Amino acid sequence: MINMNNIMNLIPSHKEESTLHLPCLGRVHVVSDREGRCYASIVLAYWLYGTFAPLFIIVKPAYEDGVISWFVVYGYYLVSALCLLSFLSASLKNPGNIPSYTGTENEDTKWNKCKVCNQMRPPRAHHCRRCGHCVMKMDHHCPWINNCVGENNHFAFILLLLYAFLLSLYAFVLVMLHFWVFPKCVSCDKEVFYIKHSIWFMYLEFILSLQMMSLMGIQLFQQHLNVLRNKTTLETMMDPRSTLYIQGQCSQSYREICGQGHPLFWLIPIGKRKALPSDTQYYV
């Protein structure tokens, strides 16, 4: 007779994870998922091209010719850097470890046992079948960051959508100005490969920036609606009727994700967020 428990033991329960310590980001965790690493590499390649193609073909030549001011140049640097930091923060932060709980299921604590991994978990925690474990206040698993989006990195994911949208918008506007407004470059070397064939690089940049701007804008709008409803993406999918209901306390909904600090600090993708009181942290 076949023992199903022995068969299940042969199946890997989750992707391997390792913990590292990096400057600025602090303690991070890395998911050993080949497919996830491939998706994340595509995002990084997207960022590299979207940042440096306009930089060397439009921004630097236009600044050297006196067409644009230093404010435009450093603004471009800032948005690009914040986009990269948001990506690293969302990818490398642990989305939400489940705190240890030795009790049993009861109505007072509202903790329940996961039917997949048999771990006790708080309200609004969900099991990620991709990672193989439960995540606190899980929004969804995003292969593009090779990580789950949960309580600890949800704010970084929203900032990633915001800065990716702004960077794409910035690049799109620069490309339009390059095609229709800016004069031909005077100080640049016309024999350099990327200048000589700049028209094709800019055509590709136009397509990529327009596509990314549209996708990030739609996802950012959807995340904003979810925050206003105090719902995660998974909760919205499980209860689609609640999509017509929007809570009135917009500020409190954002503070549950971004922290209790000043709203200006919400725009910084690195650093720790001040934890909420336990009675609101697992509010259902």
N, C-alpha and C positions, 0 to 999 in steps of 0.2 A: 504494500500500500504506500502511495506517495505521500510524504509529509510536506504539506504546503508551507509550514513554517520554515523548513530547511530551504525550500525554493526561494521564499521571500528574503531569506538572509543572504542569498547569493546576488540579489539585485541591489545595486547601490542606492541607498536611501536619499542621498543628496549630493550636490556638487561639493568638492573639497574647498575649504576656505582657509586662508592664512592671514595672520595679523602682522602689520608692519607699522613703523613709526616714521612719518615723513614731516619735513619742515612745513609750517603753516597749517597743514591738514591734521597733524597730530596722529593719533592712533587710527589706522585705517584697516579695512579688511578687503581681501582680494578673492573673488570667486573664480575658481579654476574651471572655467567653462570655455571650451574651444570655440564653440559657435558664438558665445557672448563676446569673447575677445575679438572675434572677427568683425562683429557688428560695431563694437567700440572703436576698432581700428579704422573702420570706414568713416565713423563720425569724426575722428581726429584728422583723417585725410581731408575730409570735407572742410574742417575748420582751417587747416593749413592752406588749402587752395583759396578758400573764400577770404582769408586774411591777407595773404601775401601777394596774390595776383593783383588786386586793386592797389595794394600798398606800393609795389614797385612800378606799376604801369600808370597809375593815376595820381595817388596821393603825393609821393615824393617828387615826381617831376612837376606837378602843379605847384607844390610849395616852393621848389627851387626857382620856378619861373615867376613867383609872386602872385599866382592866380588865387590861392587859398591861404588862409592865415594859419598860424601855429595852433589855434584853438581847434580847428577842424582836424588837424593831424593828431594831436594828443587825445582828442575825443575819440578818434578811431582806435588809437592804441588802447584806451581805457575800456571801451566796449568789448574789444576783442579779448583783452586779458580777463575781464569779468566773465565772459562767455566760457573761456577755457577753465577758469577756477570753478565755475558752477558745474561744469561737466565732471571735473575731477572730484569735487565734493560729493556730487550725487552718485558717482560711480564707486567711490572708495569708502564712503561712510557706511557703517553698519546700519541697515534700515530700521532695526528695532529688535534687540534681544528680549526674549520673554523673561520677565523676572521670576525667580524661583518661587514656587507655591506648593506647599505640602498639604493643603486642605483638600476638600472634596467639592464636588459640584453642589451649589446651593443658591437659593434665590437672593440671599443677602449680598454676597460678593459678586454674583453674576459670572463668576469664572466657570468655564466649561472645558471638557476634555475634547481635544481634536480627534476626530474619528480616523484620521490618516496616520498621524505620528504619535497618538496617545499622550500628548503633552498637555498639561493644564495651561490654559491661556486666558487672558483677560478679555472683556468685551471688545468688539471691533477688531480683534486679531483674526487673521486668516492664514490658511495653509497655502504656501506657494509650492505647487507641484514641480516647478522648474528647479527651485533651490532645495526642496525636500524638507522644509521646516516652516514653522509658523512665524509670522512677522506681526509686530504690534501695529495696529491701525494701518494695515496694508492697503495701499491704493491700487497697485497693480505691479506686475513684473515687466520691466522694460529691457528688452534685449539690447537696445542701442546704448545703454549705459552698463550693461552686463551686471545688473543689480535689481533688487526689488525696490520699489518706492514705498517707504513706510514712514513711521512716526519720526524717525531721526533724520531722514534725508528728504522728506517731502518738500521742505522749504527750498532746498538746493535744486530740486528738480523743477520747481516752478520758476526759480531764477534762471535756470538753464533755458527754459522755454522763452522767458522774457529777453534774455541777452542774445540768444540765437535769433530771435525775431528782430531785435534792434540792429544786430550786426548785419543781417540780411537786408534790412531796410536801408541801412547806411551804405552798403555796397551797391544796392540797386540804384539809389539816388546818385552815387558817384559815377556809375556806369552811364546813366542817362545824361549827366552833365558832361561826361567825357565824349559822348557821341554828338551832343547837340549844342553845348554851350562853351566848353573850354576850348581855347585855341590849341593848335598843334604844339607839341612839346618842342622847346628851343634848346634847353640845356641837356637833354638826354642823348645818349649815344644811339643813333639810328641803326647801327650795325649789330647791336646786342640782340640775341635771339628773341628774348621775350618782348622787346620793343619792336623789332622787325615784324614779328607775327602777332602783335598785340591785338589785332582785330579779332582773331580767332579765340584768344584767351578771354577777351571781353564778351564775345558771343556766348561762350560757355558760362562765364560768370553771370551774365544776364539771366540765363536759364536757371542756373543753380540758385541764385539769390531770390528770384521770383518764386521758385518752387519752395524753397525753405521758408521764405517769408509767409507764404500761404499756409503751409503745414503748421508752422510754429504759432501763427496767429490763431488758427482754429483750435489747436490744443490748449493754448493759453486761455482762450475764451471759455473752453469747456472746463478747465481747472478752476477758473474764477467762479463759474456757476456752481461747481461742486463745493467750493469753499463757502459760498454764500448759503448753500443748503446744509452745510456741516455734514456733507456726505463724501465718502471716498468713491472712486470710480467703480469699484466692485459693488459697493452698496447701491449706487445708482443703477447699475446693470441688474441687480437682483430685485430692485423695487423701482421700476421705471415710472410708476405713477407719481412718485415723489418729485419728478423733474419739474412739475409745475409749481412746487412750493419753495419759496425763498425766505430764509430767516431774516428777521429785521436787524439782528445784531451782527453787522458786517465786521466791525472792528474786532469783536471777541472771536469770531470765526477765524480771522487771520492770525490773531494772537495765539490761538491754539496750535497753529502750524509754524509761525515765524518767531514766536517767543514773546516775552513780556517787555523787551527793551523798546527804545524809541523807534518809530517806524522807519527813520532814515537808516538805521542799522540793519533793517530787513533786506536792504539792497546789497549787503556784503555777504558773499557766498561762503566765507570761511569763518571759523570761530564757533563757540558754543552758544546754544540758545538756552535762556533761563527756563527751567522746567515749570510747567503749570502745576497747581495744586492737584493732589490725587483725586479729589472729588470731581474735577472737571476734565482730567486727563483721559478718563475712560467713560465719559458721558455718552449715553446712548439715547 
